[in-house]
Amino acid sequence: MIKNVIFDMGNVLIYFNRDVFLDRVGLKNPEDRELLNREVYLSLEWSRMDRGSLSDEQAADIIAQRVPERLRDTVHKLVNEWDRPILPIKGMEALVRELKANGYGIFLLSNASLRQHHYWQNIPGWDCFDGTLISADVHLVKPQPEIYELLCQTFSLKKEECVFIDDATPNVEGAFFTGMPAIVFHDDVKELRKKLNEIGVRCER
């Protein structure tokens, strides 16, 4: 029986949309947009932030050295201000609060940088969570099996009593590989509710 629901954060609780972030900083030139998307969001440094081997500021400083001087301030904004404002996924807060009211444990397992702790309380529904485990804090990232094991050890969870929700198929497969039921989220809360119902989780469709 499922007793706990574990959520990813980006593109599950909130949108992480690189085009929106590039628009916010006023980038209109297609070549500049392509360059900064690649050098910021698709960079090794971004992955290292998620693993906690670089701080956000350290990563931005390194990335900035690879782009033209006129774009260096923009790099820092893209790294440090993408969450201003947060973009909630419609219907997800209501689902989280309903699951909490129905007695389920609610947890977060996210690949995110150390700065996550500064904006977490701006995410609707954050107050319903019984525990959070952030990759940068533990120097492990999804889909490494160890991070799912650590989540369960940290919060005394039984894998077979949990369901993990993530938008990235490799991360869902990582949870499944460790013996944890898991669902791929396709930006459709109605579909997610249906899938939760199918495995016995109480929530209205």
Backbone as CSV, one residue per row, in Angstrom:
resi,resn,N_x,N_y,N_z,CA_x,CA_y,CA_z,C_x,C_y,C_z
1,MET,0.839,-1.201,0.000,0.000,0.000,0.000,0.876,1.253,0.000
2,ILE,0.536,2.213,-0.834,1.303,3.450,-0.917,0.946,4.358,0.263
3,LYS,1.974,4.783,0.990,1.780,5.672,2.131,2.463,7.024,1.933
4,ASN,3.379,7.093,0.967,4.176,8.311,0.772,4.269,8.660,-0.711
5,VAL,4.167,9.946,-1.009,4.300,10.429,-2.380,5.521,11.347,-2.431
6,ILE,6.431,11.013,-3.333,7.698,11.742,-3.458,7.693,12.499,-4.777
7,PHE,7.905,13.801,-4.704,7.863,14.650,-5.880,9.257,15.122,-6.273
8,ASP,9.502,15.190,-7.572,10.576,16.009,-8.121,10.104,17.460,-8.046
9,MET,10.990,18.411,-8.334,10.630,19.821,-8.266,10.464,20.440,-9.651
10,GLY,11.558,20.570,-10.415,11.512,21.242,-11.707,10.674,20.493,-12.721
11,ASN,9.700,21.186,-13.306,8.759,20.628,-14.281,7.859,19.553,-13.697
12,VAL,7.740,19.576,-12.364,6.730,18.784,-11.665,5.939,19.704,-10.729
13,LEU,6.622,20.344,-9.790,5.963,21.335,-8.938,5.950,22.713,-9.584
14,ILE,7.056,23.048,-10.262,7.187,24.349,-10.914,7.787,24.141,-12.297
15,TYR,7.537,25.112,-13.177,8.138,25.054,-14.508,9.595,25.500,-14.447
16,PHE,10.424,24.770,-15.171,11.798,25.202,-15.414,11.921,25.324,-16.934
17,ASN,11.665,26.540,-17.426,11.554,26.785,-18.860,12.658,27.742,-19.303
18,ARG,13.644,27.219,-19.979,14.803,28.019,-20.359,14.430,29.168,-21.286
19,ASP,13.472,28.964,-22.191,13.070,30.048,-23.094,12.474,31.216,-22.316
20,VAL,11.698,30.905,-21.295,11.127,31.964,-20.453,12.239,32.745,-19.757
21,PHE,13.225,32.041,-19.239,14.317,32.709,-18.528,15.117,33.603,-19.474
22,LEU,15.337,33.135,-20.693,16.065,33.936,-21.676,15.253,35.165,-22.071
23,ASP,13.938,35.016,-22.151,13.074,36.169,-22.437,13.150,37.202,-21.321
24,ARG,13.161,36.733,-20.083,13.147,37.646,-18.931,14.343,38.591,-18.917
25,VAL,15.484,38.100,-19.365,16.689,38.940,-19.335,16.848,39.730,-20.626
26,GLY,15.823,39.676,-21.478,15.802,40.528,-22.657,16.638,40.054,-23.826
27,LEU,16.957,38.769,-23.867,17.760,38.254,-24.980,16.864,38.014,-26.196
28,LYS,17.135,38.747,-27.268,16.346,38.613,-28.487,17.157,38.059,-29.647
29,ASN,18.456,38.315,-29.627,19.309,37.823,-30.703,19.378,36.303,-30.653
30,PRO,18.969,35.606,-31.738,18.954,34.129,-31.718,20.314,33.516,-31.406
31,GLU,21.383,34.123,-31.882,22.716,33.579,-31.635,23.092,33.702,-30.158
32,ASP,22.735,34.838,-29.545,22.996,35.012,-28.110,22.178,34.018,-27.286
33,ARG,20.936,33.812,-27.673,20.071,32.868,-26.955,20.635,31.452,-27.032
34,GLU,21.054,31.065,-28.220,21.619,29.727,-28.386,22.903,29.574,-27.577
35,LEU,23.742,30.598,-27.609,25.004,30.553,-26.877,24.765,30.413,-25.382
36,LEU,23.897,31.244,-24.813,23.711,31.217,-23.364,22.908,30.005,-22.906
37,ASN,21.995,29.544,-23.723,21.309,28.300,-23.368,22.319,27.166,-23.245
38,ARG,23.230,27.106,-24.192,24.240,26.039,-24.185,25.240,26.228,-23.055
39,GLU,25.765,27.425,-22.913,26.847,27.654,-21.956,26.372,27.723,-20.508
40,VAL,25.083,28.030,-20.295,24.557,28.090,-18.925,23.811,26.795,-18.590
41,TYR,22.676,26.587,-19.219,21.774,25.517,-18.785,22.197,24.120,-19.241
42,LEU,23.000,24.058,-20.297,23.459,22.751,-20.778,24.934,22.523,-20.471
43,SER,25.434,23.219,-19.486,26.872,23.186,-19.192,27.229,22.148,-18.135
44,LEU,28.502,21.798,-18.117,29.027,20.953,-17.045,28.855,21.643,-15.702
45,GLU,29.043,22.944,-15.689,28.939,23.694,-14.423,27.534,23.564,-13.819
46,TRP,26.505,23.567,-14.669,25.142,23.417,-14.139,24.990,22.062,-13.455
47,SER,25.525,21.023,-14.087,25.472,19.701,-13.465,26.278,19.658,-12.173
48,ARG,27.386,20.368,-12.158,28.196,20.395,-10.939,27.489,21.148,-9.809
49,MET,26.705,22.148,-10.141,25.897,22.816,-9.116,24.912,21.825,-8.507
50,ASP,24.261,21.029,-9.358,23.312,20.033,-8.850,23.991,19.019,-7.939
51,ARG,25.237,18.683,-8.242,25.963,17.727,-7.406,26.568,18.385,-6.170
52,GLY,26.582,19.682,-6.135,27.124,20.384,-4.975,28.619,20.552,-4.995
53,SER,29.242,20.348,-6.156,30.694,20.531,-6.244,31.061,21.948,-6.660
54,LEU,30.056,22.752,-7.026,30.243,24.183,-7.288,29.054,24.926,-6.703
55,SER,29.308,26.088,-6.124,28.201,26.957,-5.734,27.654,27.638,-6.984
56,ASP,26.474,28.219,-6.867,25.888,28.931,-8.007,26.805,30.064,-8.467
57,GLU,27.357,30.790,-7.511,28.203,31.932,-7.862,29.497,31.471,-8.530
58,GLN,30.078,30.408,-8.017,31.292,29.869,-8.644,31.016,29.427,-10.078
59,ALA,29.901,28.753,-10.282,29.542,28.296,-11.623,29.349,29.480,-12.564
60,ALA,28.643,30.492,-12.102,28.407,31.672,-12.947,29.714,32.355,-13.306
61,ASP,30.629,32.443,-12.372,31.930,33.080,-12.651,32.692,32.322,-13.733
62,ILE,32.659,30.992,-13.662,33.365,30.178,-14.660,32.714,30.329,-16.029
63,ILE,31.389,30.217,-16.062,30.669,30.311,-17.333,30.877,31.675,-17.977
64,ALA,30.860,32.714,-17.157,30.980,34.077,-17.689,32.274,34.290,-18.458
65,GLN,33.303,33.567,-18.106,34.584,33.727,-18.796,34.546,33.153,-20.211
66,ARG,33.524,32.362,-20.527,33.433,31.734,-21.849,32.578,32.535,-22.828
67,VAL,31.962,33.598,-22.373,31.063,34.352,-23.252,31.586,35.767,-23.437
68,PRO,31.126,36.482,-24.461,31.545,37.870,-24.647,31.259,38.716,-23.407
69,GLU,32.083,39.688,-23.176,31.964,40.517,-21.965,30.575,41.135,-21.829
70,ARG,29.960,41.502,-22.937,28.651,42.149,-22.893,27.561,41.215,-22.344
71,LEU,27.836,39.912,-22.291,26.839,38.944,-21.829,27.137,38.393,-20.435
72,ARG,28.190,38.878,-19.804,28.594,38.268,-18.534,27.613,38.551,-17.396
73,ASP,27.084,39.760,-17.338,26.077,40.049,-16.316,24.822,39.195,-16.537
74,THR,24.508,38.960,-17.792,23.342,38.143,-18.126,23.528,36.707,-17.643
75,VAL,24.740,36.191,-17.745,25.031,34.845,-17.236,24.677,34.756,-15.756
76,HIS,25.105,35.735,-14.986,24.835,35.721,-13.545,23.328,35.776,-13.269
77,LYS,22.598,36.545,-14.064,21.145,36.601,-13.879,20.500,35.261,-14.210
78,LEU,20.958,34.622,-15.270,20.377,33.348,-15.671,20.639,32.253,-14.633
79,VAL,21.770,32.343,-13.959,22.091,31.355,-12.925,21.386,31.682,-11.616
80,ASN,21.389,32.935,-11.230,20.974,33.318,-9.878,19.562,33.874,-9.765
81,GLU,18.894,34.134,-10.899,17.584,34.779,-10.821,16.509,34.069,-11.634
82,TRP,16.767,32.835,-12.077,15.769,32.145,-12.903,14.459,31.927,-12.147
83,ASP,14.511,31.939,-10.816,13.334,31.681,-9.990,12.546,32.945,-9.664
84,ARG,12.830,34.039,-10.318,12.163,35.316,-9.997,11.310,35.771,-11.180
85,PRO,10.000,35.489,-11.173,9.270,34.756,-10.141,9.200,33.257,-10.443
86,ILE,8.786,32.494,-9.416,8.510,31.067,-9.568,7.309,30.888,-10.505
87,LEU,7.342,29.838,-11.312,6.242,29.528,-12.228,5.586,28.208,-11.798
88,PRO,4.544,28.247,-10.976,3.921,27.006,-10.496,3.216,26.265,-11.630
89,ILE,3.200,24.947,-11.557,2.420,24.139,-12.490,0.980,24.095,-11.992
90,LYS,0.071,24.527,-12.837,-1.328,24.659,-12.452,-1.893,23.326,-11.978
91,GLY,-2.506,23.342,-10.817,-3.160,22.162,-10.277,-2.292,21.320,-9.366
92,MET,-0.974,21.578,-9.364,-0.098,20.725,-8.563,-0.196,21.045,-7.076
93,GLU,-0.295,22.323,-6.724,-0.429,22.654,-5.308,-1.689,22.018,-4.727
94,ALA,-2.787,22.071,-5.468,-4.039,21.480,-4.976,-3.883,19.977,-4.767
95,LEU,-3.167,19.312,-5.673,-2.933,17.873,-5.514,-2.090,17.587,-4.277
96,VAL,-1.028,18.354,-4.093,-0.152,18.162,-2.933,-0.951,18.332,-1.640
97,ARG,-1.753,19.380,-1.574,-2.518,19.648,-0.351,-3.586,18.569,-0.123
98,GLU,-4.169,18.081,-1.186,-5.164,17.017,-1.045,-4.523,15.729,-0.548
99,LEU,-3.374,15.379,-1.101,-2.684,14.173,-0.645,-2.286,14.292,0.825
100,LYS,-1.812,15.472,1.203,-1.443,15.699,2.604,-2.668,15.536,3.512
101,ALA,-3.797,16.124,3.104,-5.020,16.039,3.896,-5.522,14.601,3.989
102,ASN,-5.219,13.794,2.982,-5.642,12.386,2.979,-4.695,11.479,3.752
103,GLY,-3.683,12.081,4.376,-2.827,11.321,5.276,-1.546,10.774,4.688
104,TYR,-1.213,11.146,3.463,0.023,10.655,2.849,1.222,11.474,3.303
105,GLY,2.355,10.815,3.442,3.600,11.537,3.641,4.000,12.182,2.322
106,ILE,4.470,13.411,2.390,4.817,14.160,1.182,6.301,14.537,1.261
107,PHE,7.065,14.142,0.236,8.512,14.357,0.250,8.987,14.911,-1.089
108,LEU,10.139,15.570,-1.039,10.777,16.122,-2.239,12.121,15.449,-2.448
109,LEU,12.376,15.024,-3.698,13.690,14.531,-4.097,14.049,15.237,-5.392
110,SER,15.003,16.162,-5.305,15.267,17.028,-6.449,16.756,17.165,-6.728
111,ASN,17.097,17.125,-8.014,18.419,17.571,-8.446,18.385,19.088,-8.496
112,ALA,19.067,19.717,-7.559,19.042,21.176,-7.475,20.298,21.658,-6.764
113,SER,20.620,22.910,-7.006,21.822,23.503,-6.419,21.569,23.921,-4.972
114,LEU,22.625,24.368,-4.323,22.524,24.786,-2.927,21.562,25.961,-2.736
115,ARG,21.357,26.739,-3.779,20.476,27.909,-3.672,19.010,27.519,-3.537
116,GLN,18.690,26.244,-3.735,17.307,25.791,-3.614,16.700,26.174,-2.282
117,HIS,17.527,26.172,-1.241,17.012,26.484,0.093,16.527,27.924,0.206
118,HIS,16.983,28.800,-0.679,16.585,30.213,-0.621,15.238,30.457,-1.286
119,TYR,14.859,29.641,-2.272,13.584,29.896,-2.956,12.528,28.827,-2.664
120,TRP,12.872,27.790,-1.924,11.941,26.701,-1.662,10.625,27.191,-1.081
121,GLN,10.671,28.130,-0.147,9.441,28.590,0.493,8.593,29.484,-0.406
122,ASN,9.060,29.779,-1.606,8.252,30.514,-2.580,7.447,29.572,-3.483
123,ILE,7.646,28.274,-3.322,6.966,27.293,-4.159,5.645,26.912,-3.490
124,PRO,4.513,27.123,-4.159,3.215,26.799,-3.551,3.148,25.344,-3.100
125,GLY,2.708,25.163,-1.854,2.573,23.834,-1.292,3.785,23.338,-0.530
126,TRP,4.831,24.156,-0.465,6.069,23.718,0.191,5.822,23.310,1.652
127,ASP,4.856,23.971,2.285,4.604,23.735,3.706,3.964,22.381,3.978
128,CYS,3.557,21.675,2.932,2.966,20.343,3.111,4.015,19.243,3.192
129,PHE,5.261,19.563,2.877,6.277,18.514,2.738,6.823,18.091,4.093
130,ASP,6.906,16.781,4.269,7.414,16.207,5.512,8.933,16.098,5.510
131,GLY,9.535,16.212,4.338,10.987,16.147,4.242,11.438,16.438,2.825
132,THR,12.652,16.977,2.705,13.233,17.249,1.392,14.658,16.728,1.355
133,LEU,15.041,16.212,0.184,16.419,15.799,-0.020,16.879,16.396,-1.345
134,ILE,17.902,17.258,-1.266,18.403,18.009,-2.412,19.774,17.464,-2.797
135,SER,19.959,17.230,-4.082,21.182,16.583,-4.571,22.453,17.294,-4.127
136,ALA,22.455,18.621,-4.199,23.673,19.360,-3.869,24.089,19.179,-2.415
137,ASP,23.123,18.925,-1.539,23.434,18.739,-0.121,24.131,17.409,0.152
138,VAL,23.860,16.423,-0.706,24.352,15.064,-0.417,25.367,14.581,-1.458
139,HIS,25.657,15.434,-2.448,26.656,15.117,-3.491,26.315,13.832,-4.251
140,LEU,25.020,13.637,-4.431,24.490,12.556,-5.263,23.412,13.150,-6.152
141,VAL,23.229,12.580,-7.347,22.188,13.077,-8.239,21.358,11.915,-8.782
142,LYS,20.090,12.203,-9.038,19.273,11.246,-9.771,19.848,11.108,-11.179
143,PRO,19.886,9.910,-11.757,19.246,8.670,-11.298,20.180,7.704,-10.552
144,GLN,21.193,8.209,-9.856,22.045,7.296,-9.086,21.197,6.542,-8.060
145,PRO,21.295,5.225,-7.997,20.491,4.466,-7.029,20.702,4.927,-5.590
146,GLU,21.911,5.378,-5.298,22.229,5.751,-3.911,21.357,6.887,-3.385
147,ILE,20.890,7.775,-4.277,20.130,8.920,-3.775,18.723,8.490,-3.345
148,TYR,18.156,7.505,-4.031,16.845,6.983,-3.625,16.964,6.201,-2.309
149,GLU,18.046,5.443,-2.208,18.291,4.705,-0.966,18.477,5.663,0.205
150,LEU,19.221,6.750,-0.034,19.471,7.721,1.026,18.187,8.416,1.452
151,LEU,17.323,8.733,0.506,16.035,9.337,0.845,15.264,8.446,1.806
152,CYS,15.207,7.171,1.479,14.451,6.241,2.324,15.093,6.074,3.695
153,GLN,16.416,6.017,3.721,17.113,5.903,5.005,16.904,7.148,5.860
154,THR,16.983,8.315,5.231,16.885,9.582,5.964,15.530,9.748,6.630
155,PHE,14.469,9.345,5.926,13.119,9.592,6.435,12.395,8.301,6.849
156,SER,13.173,7.209,6.985,12.624,5.917,7.439,11.427,5.479,6.591
157,LEU,11.636,5.502,5.283,10.588,5.112,4.343,10.867,3.711,3.790
158,LYS,9.805,2.970,3.520,9.913,1.700,2.829,9.622,1.947,1.348
159,LYS,10.532,1.517,0.485,10.400,1.832,-0.942,9.059,1.371,-1.517
160,GLU,8.616,0.200,-1.113,7.375,-0.338,-1.664,6.147,0.434,-1.198
161,GLU,6.308,1.304,-0.195,5.201,2.127,0.297,5.247,3.545,-0.259
162,CYS,6.124,3.767,-1.223,6.306,5.094,-1.818,5.972,5.066,-3.304
163,VAL,5.621,6.223,-3.841,5.565,6.412,-5.288,6.330,7.694,-5.594
164,PHE,7.190,7.621,-6.598,8.046,8.741,-6.981,7.551,9.321,-8.295
165,ILE,7.464,10.649,-8.373,6.954,11.349,-9.557,8.030,12.279,-10.091
166,ASP,8.380,12.119,-11.359,9.427,12.938,-11.990,9.082,13.085,-13.463
167,ASP,9.500,14.196,-14.062,9.262,14.393,-15.495,10.323,13.729,-16.357
168,ALA,11.469,13.382,-15.786,12.580,12.800,-16.547,12.530,11.278,-16.451
169,THR,12.369,10.626,-17.591,12.251,9.169,-17.610,13.439,8.461,-16.951
170,PRO,14.700,8.901,-17.180,15.810,8.214,-16.499,15.706,8.263,-14.980
171,ASN,15.182,9.369,-14.442,15.033,9.472,-12.989,13.939,8.550,-12.468
172,VAL,12.867,8.426,-13.238,11.796,7.504,-12.872,12.307,6.065,-12.925
173,GLU,13.068,5.754,-13.976,13.630,4.413,-14.089,14.595,4.125,-12.950
174,GLY,15.343,5.160,-12.517,16.260,4.994,-11.395,15.540,4.587,-10.126
175,ALA,14.383,5.221,-9.876,13.587,4.853,-8.705,13.042,3.439,-8.854
176,PHE,12.517,3.134,-10.025,11.964,1.810,-10.297,13.025,0.734,-10.116
177,PHE,14.256,1.039,-10.542,15.366,0.096,-10.433,15.646,-0.281,-8.984
178,THR,15.428,0.662,-8.063,15.684,0.385,-6.646,14.510,-0.302,-5.960
179,GLY,13.414,-0.481,-6.687,12.247,-1.135,-6.103,11.154,-0.186,-5.668
180,MET,11.220,1.070,-6.108,10.225,2.068,-5.732,9.251,2.295,-6.886
181,PRO,7.958,2.149,-6.681,6.993,2.497,-7.721,7.208,3.946,-8.174
182,ALA,7.008,4.210,-9.470,7.325,5.535,-9.993,6.449,5.863,-11.191
183,ILE,6.232,7.155,-11.396,5.366,7.653,-12.467,6.089,8.761,-13.217
184,VAL,6.019,8.716,-14.551,6.527,9.818,-15.368,5.433,10.879,-15.470
185,PHE,5.780,12.120,-15.142,4.829,13.236,-15.212,4.961,13.923,-16.564
186,HIS,3.826,14.064,-17.260,3.820,14.644,-18.602,3.154,16.014,-18.629
187,ASP,3.333,16.808,-17.588,2.746,18.155,-17.523,1.226,18.095,-17.612
188,ASP,0.646,17.084,-16.991,-0.797,16.888,-17.025,-1.231,16.353,-15.660
189,VAL,-1.718,17.256,-14.810,-2.070,16.866,-13.444,-3.265,15.927,-13.433
190,LYS,-4.187,16.100,-14.374,-5.345,15.196,-14.459,-4.879,13.773,-14.750
191,GLU,-3.944,13.624,-15.680,-3.389,12.308,-15.985,-2.667,11.730,-14.777
192,LEU,-1.932,12.583,-14.065,-1.214,12.125,-12.876,-2.185,11.614,-11.821
193,ARG,-3.265,12.337,-11.601,-4.269,11.888,-10.633,-4.817,10.502,-11.019
194,LYS,-5.056,10.307,-12.309,-5.554,9.016,-12.784,-4.551,7.905,-12.485
195,LYS,-3.274,8.165,-12.746,-2.241,7.153,-12.507,-2.088,6.869,-11.016
196,LEU,-2.211,7.894,-10.188,-2.152,7.682,-8.740,-3.328,6.831,-8.270
197,ASN,-4.513,7.129,-8.804,-5.691,6.323,-8.463,-5.501,4.874,-8.829
198,GLU,-4.858,4.641,-9.971,-4.673,3.275,-10.458,-3.796,2.426,-9.534
199,ILE,-2.924,3.084,-8.766,-2.077,2.326,-7.834,-2.586,2.450,-6.394
200,GLY,-3.831,2.946,-6.261,-4.472,2.948,-4.959,-4.292,4.201,-4.132
201,VAL,-3.721,5.264,-4.704,-3.542,6.512,-3.976,-4.856,7.300,-4.044
202,ARG,-5.345,7.738,-2.902,-6.629,8.431,-2.828,-6.490,9.890,-3.218
203,CYS,-7.020,10.234,-4.376,-7.121,11.637,-4.796,-8.186,11.710,-5.866
204,GLU,-8.972,12.769,-5.839,-10.042,12.926,-6.815,-9.452,13.181,-8.196
205,ARG,-10.113,12.712,-9.218,-9.642,12.914,-10.585,-9.988,14.308,-11.074
